[in-house]
Amino acid sequence: MRRYGEAVKPGQKYHTRPGVYAVLLDGRNVLTTCQAEPVPEFQLPGGGIDPGEQPMTALHREVFEETGWKIAVTRKLGAYRRFTYMPDYDKWAEKICTIYLARPVLRLGPPSEPGHTAVWMSAGQALDQITNIGDRAFLAQALRNQPR
C-alpha cells in the first residue's frame, strides 16, 4: 500500500487507525471540509471507523458530521497509509485511509462536528487547498476519470 506524508519515525509506537474518506464531486466542483483546529486546513470529508462500525456506515456518518450532506457512494478509489500525530487523541497513528468516490445528494443542514465548515470549491482550487497529499492524489485520480 502506498504511503504519503511523513516518514516513519524510528522507535515511535504507532496505533493503527482505519478511516474512510470521500471525494465528493458535483460536476467539476468538490465538496470539502475546513477543519479549524489545530490549524485551519481543507480536507476530504471523512474520518475514523469506530470499533465495531462498518466502513460504509462510518463514511456516511463522518461525511454528514463534517458537511451536513447525505451522499451516494459510487465506488472505492483505493487506499493509502500515512504516519502522523493526532493531537485530538494525543497519539501517533498509522492511518489506513480508504478513499471513495461519491456524490452529494441532499444537504440536511450545517456540519454537526464542531470546528468544521463545508466548503464547495472548483477542482483546481481543491487540488491547491487540500493539505493532505494523499487526499490530493486521490482527488486528482478521480478528476482524471471524470468527463470535462
Buried (B, 14 or more C-beta within 10 A) or exposed (E): EEEBEEEEEEEEEBEEBBBBBBBBBEEEBBBBBBBEEEEEBBBBBBBBBEEEBEBEEBBBBBBBBBBBBEBEBBEEBBBBBBBBEEEEEEEBBBBBBBBBBBBBEEEEEEBEBEBBBBBBBEBEBBBEBBEBEBBBBBBBBBBEEEEE
